[in-house]
Amino acid sequence: MTPEQRLRWIVKPLVFVLCLMPLAWLAWRAVTGDLGANPIEATNRFLGDWALRFLLITLTVTPATRLTGQAVFMRFRRMLGLFAFAYAVLHVSSYVGLDQFFAWAEIWADIVKRTYITVGMATLLMLIPLAATSTKGMIKRLGAARWKALHRLVYPAAIGAVVHFYMMVKADVREPLIYAGVLAVLLGYRVVAAWRRGAKPARRTV
Amino acid sequence: MLIRHTRPSDVKPSEITPRAVFADRRRFLATAAVAGATAVLSPLLAGPAVAGRKLDGITKSPFSTDEELTDYKSVTTYNNFYEFGAGKDDPVENSADFEPRPWTVAVEGEVAKPGVYDLDDLIRPHALEERIYRMRCVEAWSMVIPWVGVPLGDVIKRLEPTSKARFVAFDTLYDPKRMPGQQRAILDWPYREGLRMDEAMHPLTILAVGLYGEELPNQNGAPIRLVVPWKYGFKGIKSIVRISFQEAMPPTSWNIATPHEYGFYANVNPNVDHPRWSQARERRIGEFFKRETLMFNGYGEEVAHLYTGMDLAKFY
């Protein structure tokens, strides 16, 4: 088995299954009644947590590649990004379908009036074009430069996701601050890297 | 309407299954289910953990609602009690070793009989009543809880507040060793709450020392807490160590933390939203569909007159 075959037939499917584990765990807890007194809230929070985690994991791929020189990490970026999107969609679906049960008037009022929901919805909106243009065909159609420019939307999306979390917390902001810290490091790395390359704009890839 | 005319279809309070009985039944069911090689066990069947000490001589109250009770497990595992952590399941986990006895309550301020009272001396002169109340959390969920307690008004009368006493202030215990949540400044400890004197004297307002016929579990505010059913749950200060009668409106914890979100009155009001979420509806724990939130949590007939002429959007 060549390294390429091993990657394609073993490692990638393995990572794929790993990414499904949170969902499997949630399903297990739901079936066994382990979601506590407010299972709808627990489901919604759980999916939101994982959407944010996958966003941050996705943002780790580029720095990991650069710092280790292992280009193989890049082979997982799309999959991880799509899982972030999938968990974000499930998170919003649980809000719409479970929490609000399709009470569209209330949902719209929330989006307009509640800043943290406005920010959350904007975050999802930013992720949609990224998921939609994640195929090789779309990269070709857009051209690498435009595709890259478009996919920088992931930065405001990640910031939006952390702000959304921070704003919904009542008093104990420790957890969202941890996510904010991780995001700051990941974005900070890119700023420093871009600044260092400042003299060589031709190679600017973030 | 709380003063009920009994209908034949009503579930009488006496028909509510005693906790020991249903705990036993659940344990039996759990055993049977395991024996039946059922791999997937509902935690409802697994049975609640420790049973508290039973309280005797509890009388029923006409103020009780006949709505379906929220199950014991939910009432005792889904709690906001930041002294034991900010997560809903933190209080039950982190309060397991909390020892609520002996317990004293300091009575201070504009009162004829100040002093440090042993809990029993404060409560025992009064008959314990069961009060089945709706509980509406400011986070838009609700429960129906069978509290056991005494009317705060009766206790206050015995303490003889002076004519200057316009407000009653309450403090929770401050002891970061016993209450690990207090080791970080999530809130400005100790937790503080207060009522206007007429709110405190209202017959619906109670000092609770139990629920489901047992002593109050630690995570629910052992050994003594306030219950004001027409106000958001955070007004129900837990593990009270100080009751102070005063002329000025006392500062309250959530109001100190975020004044534009939490006011002194905190009356349940579907028409005044929390800045970050609507208060028009609520999720009753155990139900899928949201319910409409009722003005004063459905206790308007009893308490609306306390707020005549007040702009409740301003005094939220």
Boltz contact constraints between the chains, C-beta under 6 A:
constraints:
  - contact:
      token1: [A, 31]
      token2: [B, 40]
      max_distance: 6.0
  - contact:
      token1: [A, 32]
      token2: [B, 40]
      max_distance: 6.0
  - contact:
      token1: [A, 33]
      token2: [B, 42]
      max_distance: 6.0
  - contact:
      token1: [A, 33]
      token2: [B, 43]
      max_distance: 6.0
  - contact:
      token1: [A, 37]
      token2: [B, 74]
      max_distance: 6.0
  - contact:
      token1: [A, 37]
      token2: [B, 78]
      max_distance: 6.0
  - contact:
      token1: [A, 37]
      token2: [B, 285]
      max_distance: 6.0
  - contact:
      token1: [A, 114]
      token2: [B, 276]
      max_distance: 6.0
  - contact:
      token1: [A, 171]
      token2: [B, 186]
      max_distance: 6.0
  - contact:
      token1: [A, 172]
      token2: [B, 86]
      max_distance: 6.0
  - contact:
      token1: [A, 172]
      token2: [B, 186]
      max_distance: 6.0
